[in-house]
């Protein structure tokens, strides 16, 4: 009798134990040509967020001026069904030595070009503008001032991306003057270094950086990686990065031979992915498994709640990791 009562109580307590629900999710779109394939359209329709984060253009300092690079062009008229959030990537050197007058001008130009780009591509009304820039201690003051000026000029909700090191070293790098940040849970290492770790996402390193994530005084959504890339090594040991290559592509190509789980040897000389390769060049492919993504999510949910996931990025070669 006593055993039966204990069993019933245990079952009740166990069934009432709270479980973490998977956050809402959507994607970044990070290609210059906006054109969704049928698989990408289907993946986007399955998302439970009402937003899609679209890179509009980059900004760099060239010839003593600020230049937009790779402005997006839409060739796909299929209805998107999501509110577009424009994302502008700004190279960190833009902030070095920039004057207040130049910050004012830059904010005006970015606000204007974002509005024009949204209209020309029929992206509809937008209410949030996300800035992606890896500021440093030496450029913090100028960048934070830009964010404040951009908010005033655009009249939009200005948000920004945040790197892992900026969370760990928040006392030095500062807290950006925005209502919300987007934590980039990837790029934990350099792909061109000689390392046996995955440079896209090393979960243990991420955990070290985010040990005090719960103390970061800003609401954040989380950006997770689903992309992959290849690291080419030539006969002299020099390395070069190629984006968006997958293990499956190389396995299916007779010009490559598998050396180990994620490394392939070039068998026949030729141009691959726009790069000339000789025999015996190797390509190491770095990908992120669904198990690694879940490990990362489990950890972050011990630190934070009430956030959405934004997967980087919407590409039919990568979306199979999450659907």
N, C-alpha and C positions, 0 to 999 in steps of 0.2 A: 504493500500500500504506500509506504513512504517513498519507495523507488518510483512508483507511478506518479505521485504528486510532483516529485523532483523533476521527472521527465517532462511533465506538462508545463511546469514553470520555466524550465530551460527552453522549451520550444517557443513559448510566448516571448521570452526575452530575446531570443535569437531572431525571431520573426520581426521584432520591433526595432532591431538594430538599424540605425540610419545608413543608407548607402549613398555614395556619391553619384549623382546623375551626370551623364556626359554633357558638357556645355553645348550651347548652340554653336554652329560653325558656318563659315563661309570661306571665300578665297581671296587672295590677291590675284590680279591679272597683270602680268609683267612682260607683255610683248608689245612691240611698236605697232604692229598691225592687229586691230581688234577684229577677230573673226573666230567665232566659237564653232568647234566641230560638233556633230550630233552627240558624241559621248560627253563633251564638255558642257553642252546645253543641259543634258540629262543630269549630270552631276550638280550643276548649279541649281536646277529645279528642286533637287532633293535637299538642299540646304535649308535649315530652319531659321536662318538669320535673314533680315530684310535688306542686307547690304552686300555690295560687291566693291572691293577696293581695287581701283584701277590706276596704274601708273600712267600719268599724263605726259610727263617729260622730265628730263634731268636739267640741272643748271650747273654750269661750270664757269670758272673765270678764264677767259681766253682773250688774248690781244688787248689787255687792260680793260676788258668789259665783261659783263655777265651775259652768257649765251645759253639759250635753251637748246637742248640736244634731244633728238629722237622723239619729237612730238607725235603722239599717238594718232593713228588714222583708222577710222572704222569702215570696214568694207562689208560688214555683216548687218543686215537690216532685221534680223530676227529679234523680236521683243526680248528684252533682258529680264524684266519682271523683278528687278531689284533696284534699290536706290544706289546710285553710283557715288562712291567717295573718292574724289580725286586724290592721288598721291604724287607728291613732287619730291624727287630725290635731289639733294643739293650737296655737292662735293664740299668737304670740310675746308679746303683751301679758300673757298669763297669768303669765309669769315676772317681770314688773316689780313689785318691791316685795313679792314673795311671801315669807312666813316659813317657817321649817323645819317648824313645826307644820302650816301649810297645805299644804306639800309632802307631808307624811306623809298628811294627809287626802285630798289629791287622788290620790295613788298608790293608796290603799285604794279610793276610789270608782271609779277607772278600772278597776282589777283586778276589782272586783265586777261592774260593769256589762258589762265584756267577757265575763265568764263567763256572766252571765245572758243576754246577747244571743246568744252561741254556742249555749246550750241551747235557747232559745226558737225559734231558727231552724234547729235540727237540723243545725248545722255540724260536729258531731262533736268529737273531741278535738283540741286545739291545743297546740302546744309552744313557739311563738314569738309574741312580741307586738312589732309594729313601731310605733314612734312617729315621727310626721312633724311636725317643728317647725323653723322657720327661726330658730334662735337667733342672737343677735348677741354682740358683745364684752361688752356690758353685762348680758346675761342668761345668759351661759355658765355661771357658777358655780351659779346656781339650777337651770338645766336639767340640768346634769350630775349634780347631787345628786339630782334627781328620778329620773333614770334608774337610779341606784344603789339608791334606796329602792324603786322599782317592781320591780326585780329581786328584792330581798329579800322583798317582800310577796307578789308573784305566784308566785314559784317557777318562772317561765318564763324562756326565753332572750329577753332584751330586745335588740332591734336598733333602728336608727334611720336615717332618711334623711339625706343629706348634699348640700348645694348646691355648685355649682361654685366659688363664691367662698370657701367654707369649706375647700376643698382648696387653692386658691391662697394663701389667707391663714391657713394652719393654725397658724402661730406666734401669731397674734392670737386666732383663734376657738377654738383648742384641738382636741384629739382626744377625741371622746365616749367615755365608759367603757363600751363595748359590745364584743361579740365580732365583730360584722360591721356594716358600713354599706351603704346603698343609694344610689349616686351618681345624682342626678337630672340626666340629660344633656339638659336642656331648660330653657325659661324663661330664655333668654340675653338677653332685652331686654324692655322695656315695650311692650305692644301699643298703648298710647295715645300714644306719642311719634311725632313726625313723622320716620319713618325708612323708607328703602327696603330695610332688612334684614328678614329673617323673625324676628319676636320669639320664636317658639317655639324655633327652633334655628338659630343661625348657626354653621356648622361652624368657621370661622376663629376666631371668638371663643371657642368651646369649646376649641379647640386651645391658645389663649393661656392660658386658665384652667388647663388640665390639662397644661401643659408639664412639670411635675414630678410627675405622677401616680404614677410608679413609686416615689416617695419617701414617699408617704402611708402611715403605719404602721398600716394597718387593712385587713383583708380586706373586699372590697367586691363586690357584684353591681351591675349597671348597669341603670338605668331609662331606656328609650328612648321618645320620643313618637311616637304614631301618630294623635293627635287633631288636630282643626282647629278654628278659630274664625273669626268674622267681626268686623271693626272697622267700625262704622257712623260715618259722618261726616255731620252735618246741614248746613243751608245757612249756619250761622254758623261752621262749622269745628270744632264740638265733637264729641268722639268718645265712643263707648260700645262695650263688648265684648259679643258674644253667643257663647255656647259651642256647639260641636258643629254648626256649619253647614259645608256642603261646597260646592265649586264646582259639582258635578254637580246638587245640589238647585236652585241658583240658575239654572243653565243650562236646567233642565227647567221652570222656573216662568215663565210669560209676563209676570208682573208685574215681572220684572227683565230688564235689557238689559246684555249684556256690553260693558264699556268697554275693557278690555284683558284680558290673560291671567288675572288674578285679581281684577279689580275690576268691580262690577256697579252699575248705576244703577236706582233705584226708579222704575217707570213709573206706577204707580197707588197712590194713598194707601190706607192700611189698616194693620191689625195683622199684623205678621210676627214670628214668634218671640217673641210676647208684648210687642212694642214697636210703638207707633204710628209709622209712617214716612210722610213726605210725598214727592211726586214730586221727583226729582233728589237725594234722599239717596243716598249711595253706601255700598256694603259691600265692603270689601277682605277677601278670604278668604286666610288663611294655612294652608297645609298642608305636610306633610313628605313628600317623595318617597322611594321605596325607594332611589334612588341616594344621597340625602343620608344616610339611615340607614346604608347600607353604608360611605360615606365616614367617618362617625363611628365605626363599628365597626372599620374598618381601622386608624384612628389609635389607638384605645384598645388594640387588640391589640398595638401596638408598645410599649405601656407596661405592660400587665397581661395575665395569663393566668389560667385557672381561675376564670372567673366565669360567672354566668348572666345572661340578659337578661330583664327584666320590662317588657313593653310597656304603656304607659299610653294608653288603657285598653281593656278588653274591650267593644267596641261594634261591631255588624255594619256600621256605616257606615265604620269605620276598618280593620277587620282585613284587608281586601283588599290592603293595602299589604305584608303579610308572608306571605300564603298564595298 
